[in-house]
């Protein structure tokens, strides 16, 4: 019996961006949440 299984990589989308560029995007996305937390809880919540 012939083996008909094909092993290959998953079909992930590749944008060509570096990991560093993606992490900058993550940091930019977290800025609004950080600012809102400062507004609601103040600087005292961080200590």
N, C-alpha and C positions, 0 to 999 in steps of 0.2 A: 504494500500500500504506500502510495506516495504522500509525503508530508506536505500539506497545503497551507500550513500556518505561515504567515508573513510577520516578521518582527521588525518594527520600525519605531521611530520617535513619535511622540504625541504631536498633534497639529497645533502647537502653540503659535500665537501671533507674535511676530518679531518686528519691532519698530525701528531697530537700529540704534536706539538710545543707549547710553552707558548707564551703569548702575549709579554712578555719581549724579548724573542728570536726573534719574528717577528719584533719588533720595532728596534732591533739592525740591522736586515737585511735592514730595511728601511733606517736607518742612513748610513749604508755602501753604499747603492745604491745612496744616495744623495751626497756623498763625491766627485765623479767626477764632478758633476754639480757645486758644490761649488768651486772647484779648477779652473774650466774653467771660472766661473764668476769672480773670483779674477784675473785671467790672463787678461780677456778682459776689466774689469771695474776698477780694482784696489781696494785698501782698502778705497779710498775716497768715493766710492759709498755706503758704509755701514753707513756713518755718515749723 
